């Protein structure tokens, strides 16, 4: 059964064709993705399929029904570009809010739907893990382009990126570096990713201030954990290029020796 079918689907803005006579068929159970440059028509196609934009020409069917069909549209969920979420609310609170707006305000019904969402998110996480592993296996070796680089500059960039979340959590990072000109042998992309992962993990699991220490050729992140909380080091470390295992201390979170020169 084709869940999506388009015949000559097109969208034109003045003299520019955002989508140019697209013929597409997606079968039930397929995972289908768009890859293309900015302006290639990816978002516009999704908006057409969701009924958020009207086609200039052509036709699209969802579950063999026109895209304006209310029964078919109830079976479609979409998140295009920016997520429509309230950042001050948790994921569960956002779901409860939208459930209320949709008339699903009975607690037992909300719990049922929240359970379905949590199950789907777990399945999605497993799928992403499999895709990540598949990409690594298919792509072969990707040697890092390492060189001697300043350790603090990408750290400042990462902290600036997380400034709103740090401020909201009341966390003021404390930097303790022996030398401000400390150098590390690293790839800039990998180093920035490690910094961002560690800051995000501290915000997610931390119960106190964040201390970042640089001495004796090592950079370490540490903070206290919330009661009953534990960092998801198994998945986090899958995405770090090179690291040693965390060295826990009494009443501390964890410390990661990163790299040094």
WOZIRA-V763575 format. One record per residue. N is the residue number from 1. RES is the residue in one small letter. OMEGA is omega in radians with two decimals (999 if undefined). BURIAL is I if it has 9 or more other ideal C-beta (glycine too) atoms within 8 Angstrom, else O. D_LAST is the distance of its C-alpha to the last C-alpha in Angstrom with 2 decimals. Layout:
N;RES;OMEGA;BURIAL;D_LAST, N;RES;OMEGA;BURIAL;D_LAST
This chain:
1;x;3.11;O;58.62, 2;x;3.11;I;56.91, 3;x;3.07;I;55.33, 4;x;3.08;I;54.48, 5;x;3.09;I;56.56, 6;x;3.12;I;56.68, 7;x;3.12;O;59.23, 8;x;-3.09;I;58.58, 9;x;-3.06;I;56.63, 10;x;3.05;I;55.93, 11;x;-3.11;I;54.91, 12;x;3.01;I;55.42, 13;x;-3.04;O;54.45, 14;x;-3.10;O;56.79, 15;x;-3.09;O;56.13, 16;x;3.08;O;52.85, 17;x;3.08;O;52.88, 18;x;3.04;I;50.10, 19;x;-2.98;I;51.39, 20;x;3.02;O;53.62, 21;x;-3.11;I;56.09, 22;x;2.99;I;53.78, 23;x;-3.01;O;55.26, 24;x;3.05;O;53.29, 25;x;3.13;O;54.06, 26;x;-3.10;I;51.90, 27;x;3.10;O;53.38, 28;x;-3.13;O;53.26, 29;x;3.13;O;50.12, 30;x;2.94;O;48.12, 31;x;-2.98;O;44.65, 32;x;-3.12;O;44.70, 33;x;3.05;O;42.01, 34;x;3.05;O;42.02, 35;x;-3.14;O;39.27, 36;x;-3.14;O;39.64, 37;x;3.00;O;38.67, 38;x;-3.13;O;39.49, 39;x;-3.13;O;43.25, 40;x;3.09;O;43.98, 41;x;-3.10;I;46.18, 42;x;-3.10;O;44.26, 43;x;3.14;O;44.85, 44;x;3.11;I;48.33, 45;x;3.13;I;49.32, 46;x;3.10;I;48.28, 47;x;3.07;I;50.20, 48;x;-3.12;I;53.21, 49;x;3.14;I;53.04, 50;x;-3.12;I;52.87, 51;x;3.12;O;55.74, 52;x;3.07;O;53.70, 53;x;-3.14;O;54.75, 54;x;3.13;O;57.98, 55;x;3.02;I;57.94, 56;x;3.10;O;59.60, 57;x;3.02;O;60.86, 58;x;-3.03;I;60.70, 59;x;3.07;I;60.62, 60;x;3.12;I;58.23, 61;x;3.05;I;59.19, 62;x;-3.05;I;57.40, 63;x;3.12;O;58.89, 64;x;3.08;O;61.67, 65;x;3.11;I;62.57, 66;x;-3.05;I;62.16, 67;x;3.11;I;59.04, 68;x;-3.13;O;61.30, 69;x;-3.04;I;62.78, 70;x;3.13;O;62.10, 71;x;3.13;O;62.13, 72;x;-3.09;I;59.49, 73;x;3.10;I;57.30, 74;x;-3.13;O;57.26, 75;x;-3.06;O;55.43, 76;x;2.99;I;52.62, 77;x;-3.07;O;49.42, 78;x;3.04;O;47.10, 79;x;-3.01;O;43.99, 80;x;3.10;O;43.53, 81;x;-3.03;O;40.65, 82;x;3.11;O;40.32, 83;x;3.13;O;41.10, 84;x;-3.08;O;44.13, 85;x;3.03;O;42.76, 86;x;-3.02;O;42.91, 87;x;-3.13;O;39.34, 88;x;3.12;O;40.67, 89;x;3.06;O;42.26, 90;x;3.10;O;40.76, 91;x;3.13;O;41.24, 92;x;3.14;O;44.25, 93;x;3.06;I;45.75, 94;x;3.13;I;45.50, 95;x;3.12;I;47.26, 96;x;3.11;I;49.96, 97;x;-3.11;I;50.56, 98;x;3.06;O;51.10, 99;x;3.09;I;53.17, 100;x;3.13;I;55.42, 101;x;3.14;O;55.77, 102;x;3.12;O;56.83, 103;x;3.13;O;59.41, 104;x;-2.99;I;57.60, 105;x;3.06;O;57.91, 106;x;-3.06;O;59.30, 107;x;-3.11;O;56.73, 108;x;3.11;O;57.43, 109;x;3.10;I;56.98, 110;x;3.13;I;53.73, 111;x;3.12;O;52.36, 112;x;-3.11;O;53.50, 113;x;3.09;I;51.76, 114;x;3.07;I;48.57, 115;x;3.10;O;48.56, 116;x;-3.13;O;48.96, 117;x;-3.13;I;46.08, 118;x;3.11;O;43.75, 119;x;3.12;O;44.79, 120;x;3.12;O;44.17, 121;x;3.08;O;40.71, 122;x;3.10;O;39.86, 123;x;3.12;O;41.23, 124;x;3.12;O;39.24, 125;x;3.11;O;35.98, 126;x;3.13;O;36.83, 127;x;3.14;O;37.66, 128;x;3.09;O;34.39, 129;x;3.14;I;32.51, 130;x;3.12;O;34.68, 131;x;3.11;O;34.18, 132;x;3.12;I;30.39, 133;x;3.14;O;30.56, 134;x;3.14;O;33.16, 135;x;3.13;O;31.09, 136;x;-3.11;O;28.10, 137;x;-3.12;O;30.56, 138;x;-3.06;O;32.45, 139;x;-3.13;O;29.55, 140;x;-3.07;O;27.98, 141;x;3.09;O;24.38, 142;x;-3.10;O;22.31, 143;x;3.13;O;19.09, 144;x;3.08;O;16.40, 145;x;-3.06;O;15.70, 146;x;3.05;O;11.93, 147;x;3.10;O;10.29, 148;x;-3.04;O;7.74, 149;x;3.09;I;9.41, 150;x;-3.09;I;10.30, 151;x;-2.99;I;10.03, 152;x;-3.06;I;13.47, 153;x;3.11;O;15.65, 154;x;3.09;I;16.07, 155;x;3.09;I;16.41, 156;x;3.12;O;19.20, 157;x;-3.13;I;20.78, 158;x;3.12;I;20.88, 159;x;3.10;I;22.37, 160;x;3.13;O;24.87, 161;x;-3.11;O;25.89, 162;x;-3.06;I;26.70, 163;x;-3.13;O;28.28, 164;x;3.14;O;31.87, 165;x;3.11;O;31.18, 166;x;-3.14;I;29.24, 167;x;-3.14;O;32.09, 168;x;-3.14;O;34.73, 169;x;-3.13;O;33.22, 170;x;-3.12;O;33.01, 171;x;3.07;I;29.27, 172;x;-3.07;O;27.41, 173;x;3.09;I;23.66, 174;x;3.14;O;22.18, 175;x;3.12;O;18.67, 176;x;3.14;O;17.18, 177;x;3.10;I;13.96, 178;x;-3.10;O;13.34, 179;x;3.10;O;12.35, 180;x;3.14;O;13.71, 181;x;3.14;O;11.48, 182;x;-3.14;I;8.21, 183;x;3.07;I;6.08, 184;x;3.08;I;5.02, 185;x;-2.99;I;6.03, 186;x;2.94;I;9.51, 187;x;-3.11;I;13.19, 188;x;3.13;O;14.69, 189;x;-3.14;O;17.67, 190;x;-3.12;I;16.04, 191;x;3.10;I;13.80, 192;x;3.13;I;17.02, 193;x;3.10;I;19.03, 194;x;3.13;I;17.00, 195;x;-3.09;I;17.30, 196;x;3.11;I;21.00, 197;x;-3.10;I;21.75, 198;x;3.11;I;20.47, 199;x;3.12;I;22.43, 200;x;3.13;I;25.46, 201;x;3.11;I;25.38, 202;x;3.11;I;25.29, 203;x;-3.07;I;28.27, 204;x;-3.00;O;30.10, 205;x;-2.99;I;29.88, 206;x;3.10;I;28.85, 207;x;-3.12;I;31.49, 208;x;-3.14;O;29.80, 209;x;3.13;O;27.22, 210;x;3.12;I;23.71, 211;x;3.12;I;20.89, 212;x;-3.02;I;17.29, 213;x;3.04;I;14.95, 214;x;3.13;I;11.40, 215;x;3.07;O;10.56, 216;x;3.07;O;8.93, 217;x;3.14;O;5.72, 218;x;3.02;I;8.54, 219;x;-3.05;I;10.87, 220;x;3.02;I;14.45, 221;x;3.09;I;17.78, 222;x;3.02;I;20.96, 223;x;-3.13;I;24.63, 224;x;3.11;I;28.01, 225;x;2.99;I;29.89, 226;x;3.12;O;33.40, 227;x;3.12;O;36.08, 228;x;-3.11;O;36.51, 229;x;3.07;O;33.53, 230;x;-3.14;O;30.70, 231;x;3.14;I;27.81, 232;x;-3.05;O;28.34, 233;x;-3.09;O;25.18, 234;x;-3.13;O;26.87, 235;x;-3.14;O;27.12, 236;x;-3.06;I;24.04, 237;x;3.03;O;21.74, 238;x;-3.03;O;23.73, 239;x;3.04;O;22.24, 240;x;-3.02;I;18.54, 241;x;3.11;O;16.89, 242;x;3.14;O;14.66, 243;x;2.98;I;14.80, 244;x;-3.11;O;16.04, 245;x;3.14;O;19.40, 246;x;3.12;O;19.97, 247;x;-3.07;O;20.64, 248;x;3.05;O;23.86, 249;x;-3.12;O;25.13, 250;x;3.09;O;28.69, 251;x;3.11;O;29.85, 252;x;3.07;I;26.42, 253;x;3.12;I;25.40, 254;x;-3.05;I;22.20, 255;x;-3.12;I;18.51, 256;x;2.95;I;15.88, 257;x;-3.02;I;12.43, 258;x;-3.12;I;10.78, 259;x;-3.13;I;7.19, 260;x;3.12;I;3.77, 261;x;999;O;0.00
